[in-house]
């Protein structure tokens, strides 16, 4: 139900770098006051003294592909995201190329009807043949464009500078899957004869990631392109990012929950159910990524959500589907293992889940902040009672999860999207179709 005014009371509100005790008043979907004052409102919600943060923004989630709706769709993915504290999802291409207006509009139309949260679309996969589509997509509010340096959607090295120039010309962001294809080919020749999930993870190395990051980093430098490295998986990759940043500052980087939890040794237990690309690395790499979050060297926490039915996972190690369901564990995982685990501060938690993704997208502070004038995208975290992750109760479309049995705190006690209550006391009370297309905000920012 829509309310013209809503008061979120008795809250520990994270603004700036610390908490304040007070209330948030929302009118017309916008935050209009943060104070200790009680106001009459059409709807009052008690935060019960729990932490209140800006809604999460996931800039890298495979949610809706018109040819793969058996994997995930806007209804299942956005609802799983909401239960993971996400109020804005940017859909990443999965298999169907988003390089024309028909596909873009199809994705937007489906989200408009079926998404529980705000939504956007990343263009791609951009290569030498379709790079001119960047300008067309940008006019429709697309900010981010996916570029692969490796199979299966590889852009040739000699085309990447031109692609980056196209992206730079529209003030876009190049989101790059950075692995060197020649080193992947070498790894396949070494390990392809072994039908064992461990050898799949061994064949795409940290060297492949670091080399590709160095290449695209300097391509971005030469073309003055905002570069975002997707799903960082290794210590060497992080070192490569640091090296590029010595010369060029317009580089951001994300990592994902699976790289912060699993290592390739976990394939002995979970097999192809944790097959992902880039591959899982070692405990040393995992700890390096946590340190990168803690120090600010890693800017963004993203899901890279990409589940598939069991039949696609239960194949040989090389043809099994790569990707896992991550949306529902997003904020709870990072809160439990990051904040409660004393690996990161609460400020870092908010920065990487909300503020920094919003800045990458050019939405800040409309999205990603708790401030007067910001949209009412708000999560009240339940930090007292853990919730057990299970495929029997999660909201993803698939009937499995590698996170089965994990006890996590930090799931939404209440969740608001544009001031509208979607989750109240842990229960779904809202309907799909309440989110907005953030591309319209991006278009307004471009004009101003």
N, C-alpha and C positions, 0 to 999 in steps of 0.2 A: 504493500500500500504506500502511496506517495503522501508525504507530509510537507506542508509549506514551511513549517519550522520544526526543528528537532533539537533537543538539549541532551547532550551526553554529559552526565554528571558524575561526580565522585571518581575522577580519573587521575591517573599519573601520566601526564602528557609530556611526551618527549619533544621539546622544542629547542632549537639551538644545539647545545651540547649536553643538556641535562634535563631532568624531569622537573615539572612544576605540578603542584596539586591544584586541581580546578575543574572547570566545566568548559565544554565547547558548544557554542550556539551556532546552528546551521540554518540558513534560510535560502530558499531557492537553489538548493544544492551546493551553496558556497559557505565556507566558514566566515562568520561575521564577527565573532568575538571569542576570545580565549581569556577567561577570568575566573575569579572565585565567586562571582555573582550567580545567583539562581534566577532564571528567567522563566516566565510562563511559555509553554510551547505546545504545539499540537501533539508531540510525541516526546516522552522522556525515557531515556535509557540509562540504567545504572551501570557504570563501568566497574563497580565493586572494588575500587582501589587498584585495579590492574593496569599494566602499562598500555598506553595508547600511542600508536605509531601511524605514519602515513601508509596507505595501502601499498602493497608491493607492486613493482613494475617488472615484469619478465620480458626482456627484450629479445629472447631467443627460445621460442616454443613452437614445436610442430603440432598445430592444433587441427587445422582443416585443410585437407587435400581432397578435391572432388573425386579423385580416383581411388582414394584410400580411406573412405569413411568407416570402414570396418576397424581401423586402427584407433581413431579418435575423431571427434567432430566438435563443433563449437559448443554444443550443449554439454557434452561430457567433459571436454577439456576445460571449459571456463568454470564449470561447477567444481571440478577437482582443484583448479587454481584458486578459486575463492576459499575452499577449505584449506588451502595452503597459504592463505593470507594475501593472495594476489588480487588486485583490483583493476589492473591493466595488463593485457596480454598482447604482445606483438607476434603475429603469426609468421613463422619462417617457412619458406618453400620446402616441401618434402620431396616430391618427385615431379609434379607438374610445374613447369616453368611459369613464374609470374613475370612475364615480359611483354604483356599486352593488356589493354584496358578491359577486355572481356573477362579475363581470368581475375584481374584485380576486382572488378565490380561484382563478380560472382562471390568472391570471398567476403567482400564487405556486406553484400545483401544477406548472405547466410548468417554472418555475425550479427547483423542488425536484428534479425528475427530470433536467433537462438543463443546468443552469448549472454551470460549472466553478468559479465564485467565489461569494462571498456576494452577497446580493441584497435589494433592497427595491423598493417601488413608490410612485410619486407619484400622488396622486389628481388628478382633473380631467377635463376642463376645467371649472372651477367658474364658474357664472354665477348669475343671479337665480333660475333655475328649479330648479337642483339643489343649491343651497347647503346644504340640510339634510343632504345626504349626508356632509358633512364630519365630523360627529359619529360616524356609523356607521363610516366608514373609520378614523377615529382609534382607535376601540376595537380595531381589528384591527392596530394598529401602524403605521398610515400617519402620517408626520410632515410630509410636504411636499405642498403642493397647488398645482397650476398654474392661473394666472389669465392670460388674454390681455386686453390693452387694445385689440387690433386684430384684424382679420380673420385667419384664418377662424373663430376660436373666441371672438370678442370678448364680454366681459362689459360691459354698459352701465355708464357712469360712475356713474349713480345707484344701481347695485346693489353696487358695489365696497366701500363702507364696511360694508354688511351682511355681505358675503362675508368681509371681513377680520375682523369681529367673531366670526363663526363659527370662523375659523381661530385667532384669539387665544384663544377660550374653551377650545380643546383643546390649548393650548400648541404649536400647529403653526407651520409656516413657509409664508408665501405666496411662491411662486416666480413671478415676473411676467415675461412677455414684454411688454416696455415699448416700444411704438411708438404714436404717436397716429394713430388711424384716419382722422381728417379730413385730416391732412396726407398720409397714404398715398393717399387718394382724390384729392387735388389732384395728387400726383405721377403717378398713373395717367392722369389727364386730359391731363397735359403730355406723357407719354412713351409711352403705350400703342400708338400708331400705328407705333412703331419696333420691328420684330422684330429686335432686337439685344441680346445679353446685357448689354452695357454700360448700356443705358437702363433695364433692369430694376433694376440696382444704383443708378442715379441717382434712381429714383423714390421710394425709401424713405430719407429723409435723416437726417442727424445731428440736425436740429431735431426730427424726429418722435420720435426716441429720447429726447432731453433733455426734451421737454415731457411725455412720458408718465412719465418717472422722477420729475419734480417732482410731478405729480399723485398718483401712487401713494405717493410718499414722505410726503406730508402726509396722505393717507388712513390710512397706517400709523401716523403720529404721533397722529392723532385717536383711533385704535382700539387703540393700544398693541400692534400686531401686528409680529411678527418678519418683516421683509421681505427677500427675496433677489431681486436683479435678475439675470435670466438673460442669458447671451450678450451682454455689453456689447461694442459695436462701434466706439465713437467717442470722441473727445476731449471733445466737448460732453456726451455722456452721462456721462462720468466727472466733469466739472465739475458736472453736475446732482446726481450722487450726493454730491459734496463739500458742495454747498449744503444738501441735505437733512440731512446729518450735522451741520451746524452747530446744528441744532435737535433732532435725534432720532438716537439712537445705535444703534437696533436694525435696522441696515441692513447687509447684506452684498451682495457683487457678484462675479460670475464673468465670465471671458472664456474664449475657446476658441482652439485652435491655428490655425484658419484666419484669425482676425482678427489673429494675431501674425505671419502669414507672407504671405498673399495681400493684394493690393489690387484694386480694381475694374479696374485696368489689365490684370491678369492674365487677364481675360475674352478679350482678344485672342488669347491662346494656348489657353485651356482652355474658353472658352465656357460652356455651361450646366453643365458638370461641376463648376463651383465656384459654382453658384447656391445661395444660402443666405438665410435671413431671421433676424435683420436682415441687411441687405446689407453687402457689403464696402465699405470706405471708402477713404481715401487713405493715403499714406505717413506723413503727419503724424499721422493717427489711430492707425496701427499703432505708431508710436514712443511715442505717449502711453500706449497700453495697456501696452507694455513698462515704461515708467516707473511706471505704476500698480502693476504687480506688484512692481517693485523697492522702491517706497516703502511697500507694504502697503495702498495705497488700493484695490487689487483683492485680494480675500480668497481666491478659489477659481479653480482651473483645471479646466474641465469640457469634455467632448468635444462635446456636442450631436450625437452620432453619429446619422445619419439617412440611410443609403444607400438606393438603389433600383436596380433593373435598368437597363441601358443604354437600353432602350426608353422608360423614363420620363424619361431625361435628354435624349434626342435628339428633342426636340420644339421648338416655337417657344419663344422666351424667356419668354413669360408663362405657358404651361401646363406647361413642363418641371418636373420634381420639384425641390424645394428641399431640399438636404441632402447630406452626404458621409460616407464611412466614415472615422472618426477614432480608433477605440478602439486600434488596433494601434500608433499612433504616439505615444500620449499621453506617457508618461514619457521615451521616447527623444527626442522632439522638444524637450521643455522642457529636458532635460539638455543636448542638443547646442547649441541656439540660445540657451538661457538661461544655464546654468551655464558651459559651455565658451565660449560667446559673450560671457561677462562682462557680461551684461545683468542677471542676478540672482545672489544668493548661494545657496550650497547650503542654507542655513537657509530662505530664501524658497521654494526648490524643494520642500522637505519640508512647509513650512507650507501651500502652496497645493494640493499634490497629496494630502496626507494629513490633517494636523492640523486645518486649518480646515474642510474638508468634514465631518470627523467632529464638530467642534463644532456646525456648522450642524444636523446631524442629531441631536444630543444623544447621540452614541455615545462621545464622548471621555471617558476615555482607554482604554476597552475596545478600540476600533478607532482607528487613526490615530497610534499612538505605539509606540516601542520602550521598554518599561518593564516592570518586574516586575509581573505581574498582567494585563498587556495580552494580547489574543489574538495567537497566532502567525501574523499576516498580515505576511509579510516578503518583501522583494525584495532580492536581491543584484544590483547593477547591473554589467553588463559595460561598462567604460569604456575598454577597450584596443582592441577591434576593432569597427569600424563594421559595421552590417548594412544592406544595400540594401533599401529598401521596394519591393515589386513586387506587383501584383495576381496574379501567377502563384504567389506563395508566401504571401501573407497569408491570414488565417483568416476574414475577412469573407465573407459569402455572395455578394456581388457580384463581378464579374470585372473591376473597374476601380478605380483610385484616383487622385485628383489629386496624390498624393504620390509617384507613380511615379518611381523612380530616385534618390530622396533617400537619402543615406548618413547614418545616424544611429548615435550611440553611446548607451549607457544602457539597452539592452534587457535583459531579465532573464537573468542567468547562472543563477540559481536563483530560484524563487518558491514560497512556502509560503502555504497558505490554512488558517487555524486549526491550524497546526502540521503539516499534511499536505503532502507534497512534490507540487507540481503540475508544475513545470518544473525539471529538473535538467540542468546543463551545456547549457542552451539547448534541450533536448529535452523534449517532453511525456511525462511518466511517470504522471500522475494521470488520473482519470476524472471525468466529470460527476457531479453529485449530492453533492459534498462540501461545498458552501457551506451557509451557514445564512441563514435569513430574519432580517434585522436588525430587523424590526418587533417580534420577540419581545424583543430587548434594549430597544427603545424603550418597550414596554409595561411592562417591569420597572422602568425608570427613572421612568415616570409614577407607578407605585404607591409608589415609595420616597420 
